[in-house]
């Protein structure tokens, strides 16, 4: 399905978004890789297509909580961190710099 108007989220993405915001029991049925990749993609959509920074930050923040439970998925963890820093740079630049510095120190450990 082609996105006909900029700034509008496609219906498939809305279904995925509703599923991720559903009951915890339903979310836990998803494989962590699927959940993290979906949250990363939704964050990208919210940032680039709709500029809905609040929703992007919320989706990515929940993704980070999931990623912390699975250390073997560090590549997705850092991809989500990267996108979250981009989101924060639009709304809270000082917070983005602080988070970036924290990521640098965490990556060196």
N, C-alpha and C positions, 0 to 999 in steps of 0.2 A: 504494500500500500504506500503510495507516494504522499508525502506530507504536502498538502496543497497550499497551506498558508503558513508563512513563518510565524513562529511564536505559539503554534498549536501542537499539542502532543497527540500522537496517533492513538487510535483506539486500542491497538494491541498493547502499547506501552501503558495505557491507563489500566488495562486488565492486570498486567504484571504488577503495577504499582499498588493496586487494590489488594492483590494477593499478598504482597510483602507487608502490607499494613493490616493484615487480617489477624485472626487469633494466633497466639504463640504456638499452639499445637500444630496448626497448619504450616506455619513457617518452618518449624523444626523438621517437618517431613522432607523439605528440600535438601538436597546434597549441598554441603558448604560451598563447593566450587561454583555450583549453579547460582546459589544465593549471592555470593560475592561478585560474580561476573554480572549478574543482573543489577545489583545495586550500583556497580561501577558504571554500567551503561546508562541506567536511569539518571545518575548524577551528571553524566556527560550531556544527556538530553536536556535536563533541567537547566544546565549552565548555558549550553550553546543555542538551544532552540527557544527556550522560554524566558531565560534570565531570571528564573524563580530561584533565587539564591537560598532562601529559607528552606525550601523543599530539598534542594540539592544538598545542603549542609546536613539536614536531618537524615536523608537516605544514606549519605556517606558515613555519617557518624555511627549509624546502626551497623553499617558494613564493617567499620573498624572494630566494633565490639565483637562481631562474629569472627573476624580475622584473628583477634587476640587469642581465641580459644584453639586455633589451629596453626601452630608455628610453622608447619610445613608449607603453608600457603603464603609465605612471606612476599612473593612476587605480587600477589593481588593486594596484600596489605600495603605495600609501598605505592602501588598504582592508585589505590584509594586515597592514601595520604597526599600524593601529588595533586590529585584532582581537588581534594579538600582545601589544600593551600591555595590553589587557583581561585576557588570559590571565595575563600576568606579574603583574598587580595582585593576583591571588588568591594566588599562591605566593611571589612575590618583589617586594613593593611598592617597595623602594628601586631595584631593577633596572628596574622599570616607569617610575619617575620619570626615571631616567638615560636610558632609551631615548626617552622622550617629549621630554626636552630635546634629545637628539640629532636627533630628527625636526624639532623647531622650527628648529634651526640649519641642517639640511639643506634645509628647505623655503624658507629665506630666501636661499639661494645661487642 
